[in-house]
Amino acid sequence: MSQIEVDKIIPQSGTALQVGDSGDTITIPAGATITNNGTANGFGSADTEKVKVSSNDTTAGFLNGKLVAGTNISLTEGSDGGNETLTAALSGTISTSQIADDAITLAKMAPGTDGNIISYDASGNPVAVATGSAGQVLTSAGAGAPPTFAAAGGITMADQFCLTSGFSGSATPIASNLSRVARTGQGTINGGMTESSGIFTFPSTGIYLVNFTASFQYNGDSRYIFITMQATTDNSNYSAVAETPTFIQETSGSTTYAMATCSSLIDVTNTSNVKVRFNVGPHNSSVQTRGEATSATYMQFIRLGDT
């Protein structure tokens, strides 16, 4: 092997200098340094601009080829041909099945008003946002069950009807001249009872306290009078659930009065079937059941709680 020792090599003519021919191997020995003070064109550009994932990577590549977008991840190249960037962004949503059991579980709260809660399915996955109605409160359904909205504690319905015009003799039931109280100072709470031909229908299921008070008058000796509250659970067959007797003592030449009252707790499990009605049965058909706007004879309905 021949050896040339010189301090500088310059072209014989022109400004171009070639080292070796095509197919030759130019070796730079270990420890040698090449310093570029000018412009190096095409010198290793195919490899130096590429990357490998690790030293074991068999194929180098550009960054936009070595980075691979996963599920719900997008890669976007910016400023193509200039100062390029590569942006990774989340696209879509990540389902709970894509998150490890020991990782943080994320749930998105849907837009809504104060009081919204997240509902969960049997597997504990968030499925929807539930809202309650006005006046309801969040209530525990027990261990392992999601909370629910329920009516707030306290009385949620109180209503009262009265007999507006009196009548003589028996009535089974009192079927006319019934009206919700409306005199000055009287009121109801979400009054929702409905009445038709003396049959009272409840607005919702629940346990109700029902009071029945009747006032009577008669000029003479009537003896006994019975008032009865009857209920049905099939919207057909009625039976007595409360009954009270009273009597009018004879007072010659003047009108005497009597009053009777009875009450019962009614379990309204079905508003179409569970209903109540009110009867009066004086011993003397001339006894008058008093009906006045001042509620001489009246029916009260108070919802105490859920059935």
ChimeraX commands (.cxc) that place a marker at each C-alpha (Angstrom):
marker #1 position 0.00,0.00,0.00 radius 0.5
marker #1 position 1.36,3.38,-1.07 radius 0.5
marker #1 position 1.29,6.32,1.30 radius 0.5
marker #1 position 1.24,10.03,0.48 radius 0.5
marker #1 position 2.06,12.51,3.20 radius 0.5
marker #1 position 0.98,16.09,2.40 radius 0.5
marker #1 position -0.52,18.96,4.41 radius 0.5
marker #1 position -3.04,20.03,1.79 radius 0.5
marker #1 position -4.79,18.58,-1.24 radius 0.5
marker #1 position -6.27,20.99,-3.77 radius 0.5
marker #1 position -7.81,20.39,-7.22 radius 0.5
marker #1 position -5.40,20.44,-10.16 radius 0.5
marker #1 position -7.88,22.58,-12.09 radius 0.5
marker #1 position -11.17,24.19,-11.16 radius 0.5
marker #1 position -12.65,23.92,-7.66 radius 0.5
marker #1 position -13.91,20.29,-7.53 radius 0.5
marker #1 position -11.94,17.56,-5.78 radius 0.5
marker #1 position -12.87,13.84,-5.80 radius 0.5
marker #1 position -11.58,11.30,-3.33 radius 0.5
marker #1 position -11.73,7.74,-4.70 radius 0.5
marker #1 position -14.02,6.24,-7.32 radius 0.5
marker #1 position -17.50,4.73,-7.19 radius 0.5
marker #1 position -17.45,1.48,-5.18 radius 0.5
marker #1 position -14.35,2.45,-3.21 radius 0.5
marker #1 position -14.36,2.41,0.59 radius 0.5
marker #1 position -12.95,5.50,2.25 radius 0.5
marker #1 position -11.86,4.65,5.81 radius 0.5
marker #1 position -11.44,7.15,8.60 radius 0.5
marker #1 position -9.37,5.49,11.33 radius 0.5
marker #1 position -10.36,5.43,14.98 radius 0.5
marker #1 position -9.39,8.56,16.85 radius 0.5
marker #1 position -9.43,10.72,13.70 radius 0.5
marker #1 position -11.59,13.86,13.58 radius 0.5
marker #1 position -13.19,15.48,10.52 radius 0.5
marker #1 position -13.95,19.17,11.00 radius 0.5
marker #1 position -16.48,20.80,8.68 radius 0.5
marker #1 position -15.88,24.53,8.29 radius 0.5
marker #1 position -17.99,24.80,5.18 radius 0.5
marker #1 position -21.02,23.03,3.72 radius 0.5
marker #1 position -21.31,19.26,3.63 radius 0.5
marker #1 position -23.80,18.27,0.92 radius 0.5
marker #1 position -25.27,14.76,0.85 radius 0.5
marker #1 position -22.93,13.62,3.59 radius 0.5
marker #1 position -24.87,10.90,5.48 radius 0.5
marker #1 position -28.28,12.75,5.20 radius 0.5
marker #1 position -30.24,9.54,4.71 radius 0.5
marker #1 position -29.21,8.21,8.13 radius 0.5
marker #1 position -28.46,11.18,10.39 radius 0.5
marker #1 position -32.03,12.58,10.01 radius 0.5
marker #1 position -33.61,9.28,11.09 radius 0.5
marker #1 position -34.10,7.71,14.52 radius 0.5
marker #1 position -34.20,4.27,16.04 radius 0.5
marker #1 position -36.44,3.19,18.91 radius 0.5
marker #1 position -33.50,1.41,20.60 radius 0.5
marker #1 position -30.08,0.04,19.77 radius 0.5
marker #1 position -31.77,-3.21,18.75 radius 0.5
marker #1 position -33.96,-1.44,16.17 radius 0.5
marker #1 position -33.17,-2.90,12.74 radius 0.5
marker #1 position -34.58,-0.01,10.73 radius 0.5
marker #1 position -34.14,3.70,11.30 radius 0.5
marker #1 position -36.93,6.00,10.24 radius 0.5
marker #1 position -38.28,9.53,10.41 radius 0.5
marker #1 position -40.18,10.56,13.56 radius 0.5
marker #1 position -43.61,10.59,11.89 radius 0.5
marker #1 position -43.06,6.98,10.92 radius 0.5
marker #1 position -41.61,5.68,14.18 radius 0.5
marker #1 position -44.34,7.20,16.38 radius 0.5
marker #1 position -47.57,5.19,16.02 radius 0.5
marker #1 position -50.91,6.62,17.14 radius 0.5
marker #1 position -52.85,4.29,19.45 radius 0.5
marker #1 position -56.60,4.04,20.06 radius 0.5
marker #1 position -58.22,7.48,20.41 radius 0.5
marker #1 position -54.82,9.16,19.81 radius 0.5
marker #1 position -54.08,11.23,16.71 radius 0.5
marker #1 position -50.72,12.49,15.35 radius 0.5
marker #1 position -50.69,15.69,13.31 radius 0.5
marker #1 position -47.71,17.04,11.36 radius 0.5
marker #1 position -47.41,20.82,11.34 radius 0.5
marker #1 position -45.43,23.32,9.23 radius 0.5
marker #1 position -44.67,20.78,6.48 radius 0.5
marker #1 position -41.41,21.71,4.72 radius 0.5
marker #1 position -40.54,24.29,7.39 radius 0.5
marker #1 position -39.86,24.06,11.11 radius 0.5
marker #1 position -41.96,20.92,11.34 radius 0.5
marker #1 position -43.80,19.76,14.48 radius 0.5
marker #1 position -45.60,16.55,15.39 radius 0.5
marker #1 position -48.60,16.94,17.72 radius 0.5
marker #1 position -50.17,14.06,19.66 radius 0.5
marker #1 position -53.78,14.64,20.76 radius 0.5
marker #1 position -56.62,12.68,22.38 radius 0.5
marker #1 position -59.53,12.01,20.02 radius 0.5
marker #1 position -62.90,10.59,21.09 radius 0.5
marker #1 position -63.27,9.16,24.58 radius 0.5
marker #1 position -61.51,6.50,26.61 radius 0.5
marker #1 position -63.83,3.73,27.76 radius 0.5
marker #1 position -63.44,2.13,31.18 radius 0.5
marker #1 position -62.38,-1.12,29.47 radius 0.5
marker #1 position -59.25,0.66,28.26 radius 0.5
marker #1 position -58.22,1.64,31.78 radius 0.5
marker #1 position -56.52,-0.88,34.06 radius 0.5
marker #1 position -58.34,-1.98,37.21 radius 0.5
marker #1 position -55.66,-0.38,39.37 radius 0.5
marker #1 position -55.73,2.91,37.45 radius 0.5
marker #1 position -57.84,5.96,38.16 radius 0.5
marker #1 position -61.41,5.60,36.87 radius 0.5
marker #1 position -62.67,8.73,35.16 radius 0.5
marker #1 position -66.32,9.73,34.70 radius 0.5
marker #1 position -67.65,12.75,32.88 radius 0.5
marker #1 position -70.36,14.75,34.63 radius 0.5
marker #1 position -72.92,15.83,32.08 radius 0.5
marker #1 position -73.98,19.47,32.07 radius 0.5
marker #1 position -76.89,20.15,34.38 radius 0.5
marker #1 position -78.03,22.00,37.45 radius 0.5
marker #1 position -77.06,21.62,41.08 radius 0.5
marker #1 position -78.20,18.29,42.44 radius 0.5
marker #1 position -77.25,16.11,39.48 radius 0.5
marker #1 position -75.74,12.73,40.34 radius 0.5
marker #1 position -73.93,10.05,38.35 radius 0.5
marker #1 position -75.78,6.74,38.01 radius 0.5
marker #1 position -73.91,3.44,37.77 radius 0.5
marker #1 position -74.76,0.11,36.20 radius 0.5
marker #1 position -74.45,-3.28,37.94 radius 0.5
marker #1 position -70.73,-3.41,37.16 radius 0.5
marker #1 position -70.07,-0.02,38.73 radius 0.5
marker #1 position -69.61,1.82,35.44 radius 0.5
marker #1 position -70.99,5.37,35.14 radius 0.5
marker #1 position -73.82,5.30,32.62 radius 0.5
marker #1 position -75.89,8.46,32.97 radius 0.5
marker #1 position -76.58,11.57,34.97 radius 0.5
marker #1 position -79.87,11.47,36.86 radius 0.5
marker #1 position -81.82,14.41,38.22 radius 0.5
marker #1 position -84.61,14.52,40.73 radius 0.5
marker #1 position -87.79,16.55,40.79 radius 0.5
marker #1 position -88.30,19.78,42.67 radius 0.5
marker #1 position -88.45,19.17,46.39 radius 0.5
marker #1 position -86.87,15.70,46.28 radius 0.5
marker #1 position -83.75,14.73,48.21 radius 0.5
marker #1 position -80.96,12.21,47.55 radius 0.5
marker #1 position -81.70,9.00,49.45 radius 0.5
marker #1 position -79.56,5.93,50.14 radius 0.5
marker #1 position -81.02,2.68,48.78 radius 0.5
marker #1 position -78.79,0.52,51.00 radius 0.5
marker #1 position -75.39,-1.13,50.72 radius 0.5
marker #1 position -74.34,-1.88,47.15 radius 0.5
marker #1 position -77.20,0.05,45.58 radius 0.5
marker #1 position -76.97,3.44,43.85 radius 0.5
marker #1 position -78.63,6.38,45.60 radius 0.5
marker #1 position -82.01,7.57,44.37 radius 0.5
marker #1 position -84.10,10.72,44.54 radius 0.5
marker #1 position -87.13,10.55,46.83 radius 0.5
marker #1 position -89.63,12.91,48.36 radius 0.5
marker #1 position -88.24,15.04,51.13 radius 0.5
marker #1 position -89.21,14.21,54.69 radius 0.5
marker #1 position -92.27,15.75,56.26 radius 0.5
marker #1 position -95.84,16.13,55.05 radius 0.5
marker #1 position -96.02,16.50,51.27 radius 0.5
marker #1 position -99.81,16.62,50.83 radius 0.5
marker #1 position -102.67,17.82,53.04 radius 0.5
marker #1 position -106.18,18.41,51.75 radius 0.5
marker #1 position -109.65,19.01,53.20 radius 0.5
marker #1 position -113.17,18.85,51.80 radius 0.5
marker #1 position -116.40,19.97,53.46 radius 0.5
marker #1 position -120.16,19.48,53.06 radius 0.5
marker #1 position -121.51,22.78,51.73 radius 0.5
marker #1 position -125.23,22.00,52.06 radius 0.5
marker #1 position -126.97,19.90,54.72 radius 0.5
marker #1 position -129.39,17.00,54.27 radius 0.5
marker #1 position -131.68,14.85,56.36 radius 0.5
marker #1 position -131.53,11.09,56.89 radius 0.5
marker #1 position -128.94,8.55,55.86 radius 0.5
marker #1 position -126.30,8.77,53.11 radius 0.5
marker #1 position -124.18,5.84,51.89 radius 0.5
marker #1 position -122.05,7.57,50.89 radius 0.5
marker #1 position -122.32,11.35,51.16 radius 0.5
marker #1 position -122.31,11.89,47.40 radius 0.5
marker #1 position -123.07,15.56,46.70 radius 0.5
marker #1 position -122.39,19.12,47.82 radius 0.5
marker #1 position -118.76,18.34,48.61 radius 0.5
marker #1 position -116.10,20.97,47.98 radius 0.5
marker #1 position -112.49,21.69,48.88 radius 0.5
marker #1 position -112.22,24.20,51.72 radius 0.5
marker #1 position -111.65,27.75,50.52 radius 0.5
marker #1 position -112.62,30.17,53.29 radius 0.5
marker #1 position -110.27,32.91,54.47 radius 0.5
marker #1 position -107.43,31.47,56.51 radius 0.5
marker #1 position -107.84,27.92,55.20 radius 0.5
marker #1 position -105.30,26.23,52.95 radius 0.5
marker #1 position -103.86,22.96,51.66 radius 0.5
marker #1 position -100.44,21.48,50.90 radius 0.5
marker #1 position -100.27,20.30,47.30 radius 0.5
marker #1 position -103.98,19.54,47.60 radius 0.5
marker #1 position -104.50,16.78,45.07 radius 0.5
marker #1 position -107.50,14.74,46.27 radius 0.5
marker #1 position -110.27,14.32,43.71 radius 0.5
marker #1 position -113.92,13.50,44.43 radius 0.5
marker #1 position -116.67,12.05,42.24 radius 0.5
marker #1 position -120.11,11.06,43.59 radius 0.5
marker #1 position -118.66,10.82,47.08 radius 0.5
marker #1 position -115.70,8.60,46.10 radius 0.5
marker #1 position -112.34,10.15,47.02 radius 0.5
marker #1 position -109.23,9.31,44.95 radius 0.5
marker #1 position -105.70,9.85,46.25 radius 0.5
marker #1 position -103.12,11.74,44.11 radius 0.5
marker #1 position -100.22,9.35,44.79 radius 0.5
marker #1 position -99.33,6.22,46.69 radius 0.5
marker #1 position -98.40,6.48,50.36 radius 0.5
marker #1 position -99.69,6.19,53.90 radius 0.5
marker #1 position -102.50,8.70,54.53 radius 0.5
marker #1 position -104.18,9.84,57.72 radius 0.5
marker #1 position -107.88,10.33,56.91 radius 0.5
marker #1 position -110.19,12.15,59.35 radius 0.5
marker #1 position -113.98,12.36,59.08 radius 0.5
marker #1 position -116.01,14.71,61.28 radius 0.5
marker #1 position -119.79,15.15,61.01 radius 0.5
marker #1 position -122.08,17.57,62.83 radius 0.5
marker #1 position -125.82,16.96,63.37 radius 0.5
marker #1 position -128.86,18.86,64.58 radius 0.5
marker #1 position -132.41,17.89,65.54 radius 0.5
marker #1 position -135.38,19.25,67.50 radius 0.5
marker #1 position -136.42,16.19,69.48 radius 0.5
marker #1 position -135.06,12.89,70.68 radius 0.5
marker #1 position -133.16,11.08,67.91 radius 0.5
marker #1 position -131.10,8.64,69.92 radius 0.5
marker #1 position -128.15,7.12,68.10 radius 0.5
marker #1 position -126.29,8.28,65.00 radius 0.5
marker #1 position -123.43,6.42,63.33 radius 0.5
marker #1 position -120.75,7.81,61.05 radius 0.5
marker #1 position -118.60,5.41,59.04 radius 0.5
marker #1 position -115.46,5.64,56.91 radius 0.5
marker #1 position -115.25,2.94,54.24 radius 0.5
marker #1 position -112.31,1.97,52.03 radius 0.5
marker #1 position -111.80,-0.23,48.99 radius 0.5
marker #1 position -108.65,-1.88,47.62 radius 0.5
marker #1 position -110.20,-3.06,44.35 radius 0.5
marker #1 position -112.22,0.06,43.40 radius 0.5
marker #1 position -115.40,-1.96,43.94 radius 0.5
marker #1 position -116.00,-3.58,47.32 radius 0.5
marker #1 position -116.05,-1.27,50.35 radius 0.5
marker #1 position -115.69,-2.17,54.01 radius 0.5
marker #1 position -115.67,-0.09,57.18 radius 0.5
marker #1 position -112.25,1.02,58.44 radius 0.5
marker #1 position -113.53,3.43,61.12 radius 0.5
marker #1 position -116.87,4.03,62.81 radius 0.5
marker #1 position -118.12,6.30,65.61 radius 0.5
marker #1 position -121.57,6.51,67.27 radius 0.5
marker #1 position -123.11,9.55,68.92 radius 0.5
marker #1 position -126.60,10.55,70.08 radius 0.5
marker #1 position -128.81,13.59,70.44 radius 0.5
marker #1 position -130.41,14.11,73.83 radius 0.5
marker #1 position -134.06,15.16,73.85 radius 0.5
marker #1 position -134.58,18.83,74.59 radius 0.5
marker #1 position -138.20,19.90,74.37 radius 0.5
marker #1 position -138.91,22.88,72.19 radius 0.5
marker #1 position -135.34,23.59,71.02 radius 0.5
marker #1 position -132.78,22.30,68.53 radius 0.5
marker #1 position -129.94,20.22,69.91 radius 0.5
marker #1 position -126.63,19.33,68.30 radius 0.5
marker #1 position -124.18,16.42,68.22 radius 0.5
marker #1 position -120.85,15.69,66.63 radius 0.5
marker #1 position -118.92,12.54,65.78 radius 0.5
marker #1 position -115.46,11.99,64.40 radius 0.5
marker #1 position -113.42,8.98,63.27 radius 0.5
marker #1 position -110.04,8.48,61.63 radius 0.5
marker #1 position -107.89,5.78,60.03 radius 0.5
marker #1 position -104.54,5.23,58.36 radius 0.5
marker #1 position -105.06,4.25,54.72 radius 0.5
marker #1 position -102.30,2.39,52.86 radius 0.5
marker #1 position -102.61,3.62,49.28 radius 0.5
marker #1 position -100.62,1.06,47.28 radius 0.5
marker #1 position -102.48,1.80,44.04 radius 0.5
marker #1 position -104.30,5.05,43.32 radius 0.5
marker #1 position -106.66,3.38,40.85 radius 0.5
marker #1 position -107.93,0.81,43.34 radius 0.5
marker #1 position -107.56,2.23,46.86 radius 0.5
marker #1 position -110.25,4.84,47.58 radius 0.5
marker #1 position -112.44,6.01,50.47 radius 0.5
marker #1 position -116.01,7.22,51.04 radius 0.5
marker #1 position -117.99,8.50,54.05 radius 0.5
marker #1 position -121.42,7.49,55.38 radius 0.5
marker #1 position -123.89,8.84,57.96 radius 0.5
marker #1 position -126.72,6.76,59.45 radius 0.5
marker #1 position -129.01,8.46,62.00 radius 0.5
marker #1 position -131.62,6.43,63.87 radius 0.5
marker #1 position -134.21,9.05,62.97 radius 0.5
marker #1 position -134.50,10.07,59.32 radius 0.5
marker #1 position -135.35,13.62,60.35 radius 0.5
marker #1 position -131.91,14.23,61.81 radius 0.5
marker #1 position -130.02,16.72,59.67 radius 0.5
marker #1 position -126.34,16.39,58.80 radius 0.5
marker #1 position -125.08,19.94,58.90 radius 0.5
marker #1 position -123.45,21.31,55.78 radius 0.5
marker #1 position -121.89,24.74,56.00 radius 0.5
marker #1 position -118.91,26.55,54.51 radius 0.5
marker #1 position -117.47,26.70,58.03 radius 0.5
marker #1 position -116.75,22.94,57.73 radius 0.5
marker #1 position -119.35,21.64,60.19 radius 0.5
marker #1 position -118.96,18.31,58.35 radius 0.5
marker #1 position -115.58,17.71,56.74 radius 0.5
marker #1 position -113.00,15.19,55.52 radius 0.5
marker #1 position -109.24,15.62,55.96 radius 0.5
marker #1 position -106.47,13.83,54.05 radius 0.5
marker #1 position -102.82,14.04,55.15 radius 0.5
marker #1 position -100.03,12.09,53.44 radius 0.5
marker #1 position -97.58,10.94,56.13 radius 0.5
marker #1 position -95.00,9.04,54.05 radius 0.5
marker #1 position -94.31,6.33,51.50 radius 0.5
marker #1 position -96.23,3.09,51.50 radius 0.5
marker link #1:1,2 radius 0.2
marker link #1:2,3 radius 0.2
marker link #1:3,4 radius 0.2
marker link #1:4,5 radius 0.2
marker link #1:5,6 radius 0.2
marker link #1:6,7 radius 0.2
marker link #1:7,8 radius 0.2
marker link #1:8,9 radius 0.2
marker link #1:9,10 radius 0.2
marker link #1:10,11 radius 0.2
marker link #1:11,12 radius 0.2
marker link #1:12,13 radius 0.2
marker link #1:13,14 radius 0.2
marker link #1:14,15 radius 0.2
marker link #1:15,16 radius 0.2
marker link #1:16,17 radius 0.2
marker link #1:17,18 radius 0.2
marker link #1:18,19 radius 0.2
marker link #1:19,20 radius 0.2
marker link #1:20,21 radius 0.2
marker link #1:21,22 radius 0.2
marker link #1:22,23 radius 0.2
marker link #1:23,24 radius 0.2
marker link #1:24,25 radius 0.2
marker link #1:25,26 radius 0.2
marker link #1:26,27 radius 0.2
marker link #1:27,28 radius 0.2
marker link #1:28,29 radius 0.2
marker link #1:29,30 radius 0.2
marker link #1:30,31 radius 0.2
marker link #1:31,32 radius 0.2
marker link #1:32,33 radius 0.2
marker link #1:33,34 radius 0.2
marker link #1:34,35 radius 0.2
marker link #1:35,36 radius 0.2
marker link #1:36,37 radius 0.2
marker link #1:37,38 radius 0.2
marker link #1:38,39 radius 0.2
marker link #1:39,40 radius 0.2
marker link #1:40,41 radius 0.2
marker link #1:41,42 radius 0.2
marker link #1:42,43 radius 0.2
marker link #1:43,44 radius 0.2
marker link #1:44,45 radius 0.2
marker link #1:45,46 radius 0.2
marker link #1:46,47 radius 0.2
marker link #1:47,48 radius 0.2
marker link #1:48,49 radius 0.2
marker link #1:49,50 radius 0.2
marker link #1:50,51 radius 0.2
marker link #1:51,52 radius 0.2
marker link #1:52,53 radius 0.2
marker link #1:53,54 radius 0.2
marker link #1:54,55 radius 0.2
marker link #1:55,56 radius 0.2
marker link #1:56,57 radius 0.2
marker link #1:57,58 radius 0.2
marker link #1:58,59 radius 0.2
marker link #1:59,60 radius 0.2
marker link #1:60,61 radius 0.2
marker link #1:61,62 radius 0.2
marker link #1:62,63 radius 0.2
marker link #1:63,64 radius 0.2
marker link #1:64,65 radius 0.2
marker link #1:65,66 radius 0.2
marker link #1:66,67 radius 0.2
marker link #1:67,68 radius 0.2
marker link #1:68,69 radius 0.2
marker link #1:69,70 radius 0.2
marker link #1:70,71 radius 0.2
marker link #1:71,72 radius 0.2
marker link #1:72,73 radius 0.2
marker link #1:73,74 radius 0.2
marker link #1:74,75 radius 0.2
marker link #1:75,76 radius 0.2
marker link #1:76,77 radius 0.2
marker link #1:77,78 radius 0.2
marker link #1:78,79 radius 0.2
marker link #1:79,80 radius 0.2
marker link #1:80,81 radius 0.2
marker link #1:81,82 radius 0.2
marker link #1:82,83 radius 0.2
marker link #1:83,84 radius 0.2
marker link #1:84,85 radius 0.2
marker link #1:85,86 radius 0.2
marker link #1:86,87 radius 0.2
marker link #1:87,88 radius 0.2
marker link #1:88,89 radius 0.2
marker link #1:89,90 radius 0.2
marker link #1:90,91 radius 0.2
marker link #1:91,92 radius 0.2
marker link #1:92,93 radius 0.2
marker link #1:93,94 radius 0.2
marker link #1:94,95 radius 0.2
marker link #1:95,96 radius 0.2
marker link #1:96,97 radius 0.2
marker link #1:97,98 radius 0.2
marker link #1:98,99 radius 0.2
marker link #1:99,100 radius 0.2
marker link #1:100,101 radius 0.2
marker link #1:101,102 radius 0.2
marker link #1:102,103 radius 0.2
marker link #1:103,104 radius 0.2
marker link #1:104,105 radius 0.2
marker link #1:105,106 radius 0.2
marker link #1:106,107 radius 0.2
marker link #1:107,108 radius 0.2
marker link #1:108,109 radius 0.2
marker link #1:109,110 radius 0.2
marker link #1:110,111 radius 0.2
marker link #1:111,112 radius 0.2
marker link #1:112,113 radius 0.2
marker link #1:113,114 radius 0.2
marker link #1:114,115 radius 0.2
marker link #1:115,116 radius 0.2
marker link #1:116,117 radius 0.2
marker link #1:117,118 radius 0.2
marker link #1:118,119 radius 0.2
marker link #1:119,120 radius 0.2
marker link #1:120,121 radius 0.2
marker link #1:121,122 radius 0.2
marker link #1:122,123 radius 0.2
marker link #1:123,124 radius 0.2
marker link #1:124,125 radius 0.2
marker link #1:125,126 radius 0.2
marker link #1:126,127 radius 0.2
marker link #1:127,128 radius 0.2
marker link #1:128,129 radius 0.2
marker link #1:129,130 radius 0.2
marker link #1:130,131 radius 0.2
marker link #1:131,132 radius 0.2
marker link #1:132,133 radius 0.2
marker link #1:133,134 radius 0.2
marker link #1:134,135 radius 0.2
marker link #1:135,136 radius 0.2
marker link #1:136,137 radius 0.2
marker link #1:137,138 radius 0.2
marker link #1:138,139 radius 0.2
marker link #1:139,140 radius 0.2
marker link #1:140,141 radius 0.2
marker link #1:141,142 radius 0.2
marker link #1:142,143 radius 0.2
marker link #1:143,144 radius 0.2
marker link #1:144,145 radius 0.2
marker link #1:145,146 radius 0.2
marker link #1:146,147 radius 0.2
marker link #1:147,148 radius 0.2
marker link #1:148,149 radius 0.2
marker link #1:149,150 radius 0.2
marker link #1:150,151 radius 0.2
marker link #1:151,152 radius 0.2
marker link #1:152,153 radius 0.2
marker link #1:153,154 radius 0.2
marker link #1:154,155 radius 0.2
marker link #1:155,156 radius 0.2
marker link #1:156,157 radius 0.2
marker link #1:157,158 radius 0.2
marker link #1:158,159 radius 0.2
marker link #1:159,160 radius 0.2
marker link #1:160,161 radius 0.2
marker link #1:161,162 radius 0.2
marker link #1:162,163 radius 0.2
marker link #1:163,164 radius 0.2
marker link #1:164,165 radius 0.2
marker link #1:165,166 radius 0.2
marker link #1:166,167 radius 0.2
marker link #1:167,168 radius 0.2
marker link #1:168,169 radius 0.2
marker link #1:169,170 radius 0.2
marker link #1:170,171 radius 0.2
marker link #1:171,172 radius 0.2
marker link #1:172,173 radius 0.2
marker link #1:173,174 radius 0.2
marker link #1:174,175 radius 0.2
marker link #1:175,176 radius 0.2
marker link #1:176,177 radius 0.2
marker link #1:177,178 radius 0.2
marker link #1:178,179 radius 0.2
marker link #1:179,180 radius 0.2
marker link #1:180,181 radius 0.2
marker link #1:181,182 radius 0.2
marker link #1:182,183 radius 0.2
marker link #1:183,184 radius 0.2
marker link #1:184,185 radius 0.2
marker link #1:185,186 radius 0.2
marker link #1:186,187 radius 0.2
marker link #1:187,188 radius 0.2
marker link #1:188,189 radius 0.2
marker link #1:189,190 radius 0.2
marker link #1:190,191 radius 0.2
marker link #1:191,192 radius 0.2
marker link #1:192,193 radius 0.2
marker link #1:193,194 radius 0.2
marker link #1:194,195 radius 0.2
marker link #1:195,196 radius 0.2
marker link #1:196,197 radius 0.2
marker link #1:197,198 radius 0.2
marker link #1:198,199 radius 0.2
marker link #1:199,200 radius 0.2
marker link #1:200,201 radius 0.2
marker link #1:201,202 radius 0.2
marker link #1:202,203 radius 0.2
marker link #1:203,204 radius 0.2
marker link #1:204,205 radius 0.2
marker link #1:205,206 radius 0.2
marker link #1:206,207 radius 0.2
marker link #1:207,208 radius 0.2
marker link #1:208,209 radius 0.2
marker link #1:209,210 radius 0.2
marker link #1:210,211 radius 0.2
marker link #1:211,212 radius 0.2
marker link #1:212,213 radius 0.2
marker link #1:213,214 radius 0.2
marker link #1:214,215 radius 0.2
marker link #1:215,216 radius 0.2
marker link #1:216,217 radius 0.2
marker link #1:217,218 radius 0.2
marker link #1:218,219 radius 0.2
marker link #1:219,220 radius 0.2
marker link #1:220,221 radius 0.2
marker link #1:221,222 radius 0.2
marker link #1:222,223 radius 0.2
marker link #1:223,224 radius 0.2
marker link #1:224,225 radius 0.2
marker link #1:225,226 radius 0.2
marker link #1:226,227 radius 0.2
marker link #1:227,228 radius 0.2
marker link #1:228,229 radius 0.2
marker link #1:229,230 radius 0.2
marker link #1:230,231 radius 0.2
marker link #1:231,232 radius 0.2
marker link #1:232,233 radius 0.2
marker link #1:233,234 radius 0.2
marker link #1:234,235 radius 0.2
marker link #1:235,236 radius 0.2
marker link #1:236,237 radius 0.2
marker link #1:237,238 radius 0.2
marker link #1:238,239 radius 0.2
marker link #1:239,240 radius 0.2
marker link #1:240,241 radius 0.2
marker link #1:241,242 radius 0.2
marker link #1:242,243 radius 0.2
marker link #1:243,244 radius 0.2
marker link #1:244,245 radius 0.2
marker link #1:245,246 radius 0.2
marker link #1:246,247 radius 0.2
marker link #1:247,248 radius 0.2
marker link #1:248,249 radius 0.2
marker link #1:249,250 radius 0.2
marker link #1:250,251 radius 0.2
marker link #1:251,252 radius 0.2
marker link #1:252,253 radius 0.2
marker link #1:253,254 radius 0.2
marker link #1:254,255 radius 0.2
marker link #1:255,256 radius 0.2
marker link #1:256,257 radius 0.2
marker link #1:257,258 radius 0.2
marker link #1:258,259 radius 0.2
marker link #1:259,260 radius 0.2
marker link #1:260,261 radius 0.2
marker link #1:261,262 radius 0.2
marker link #1:262,263 radius 0.2
marker link #1:263,264 radius 0.2
marker link #1:264,265 radius 0.2
marker link #1:265,266 radius 0.2
marker link #1:266,267 radius 0.2
marker link #1:267,268 radius 0.2
marker link #1:268,269 radius 0.2
marker link #1:269,270 radius 0.2
marker link #1:270,271 radius 0.2
marker link #1:271,272 radius 0.2
marker link #1:272,273 radius 0.2
marker link #1:273,274 radius 0.2
marker link #1:274,275 radius 0.2
marker link #1:275,276 radius 0.2
marker link #1:276,277 radius 0.2
marker link #1:277,278 radius 0.2
marker link #1:278,279 radius 0.2
marker link #1:279,280 radius 0.2
marker link #1:280,281 radius 0.2
marker link #1:281,282 radius 0.2
marker link #1:282,283 radius 0.2
marker link #1:283,284 radius 0.2
marker link #1:284,285 radius 0.2
marker link #1:285,286 radius 0.2
marker link #1:286,287 radius 0.2
marker link #1:287,288 radius 0.2
marker link #1:288,289 radius 0.2
marker link #1:289,290 radius 0.2
marker link #1:290,291 radius 0.2
marker link #1:291,292 radius 0.2
marker link #1:292,293 radius 0.2
marker link #1:293,294 radius 0.2
marker link #1:294,295 radius 0.2
marker link #1:295,296 radius 0.2
marker link #1:296,297 radius 0.2
marker link #1:297,298 radius 0.2
marker link #1:298,299 radius 0.2
marker link #1:299,300 radius 0.2
marker link #1:300,301 radius 0.2
marker link #1:301,302 radius 0.2
marker link #1:302,303 radius 0.2
marker link #1:303,304 radius 0.2
marker link #1:304,305 radius 0.2
marker link #1:305,306 radius 0.2
marker link #1:306,307 radius 0.2
view
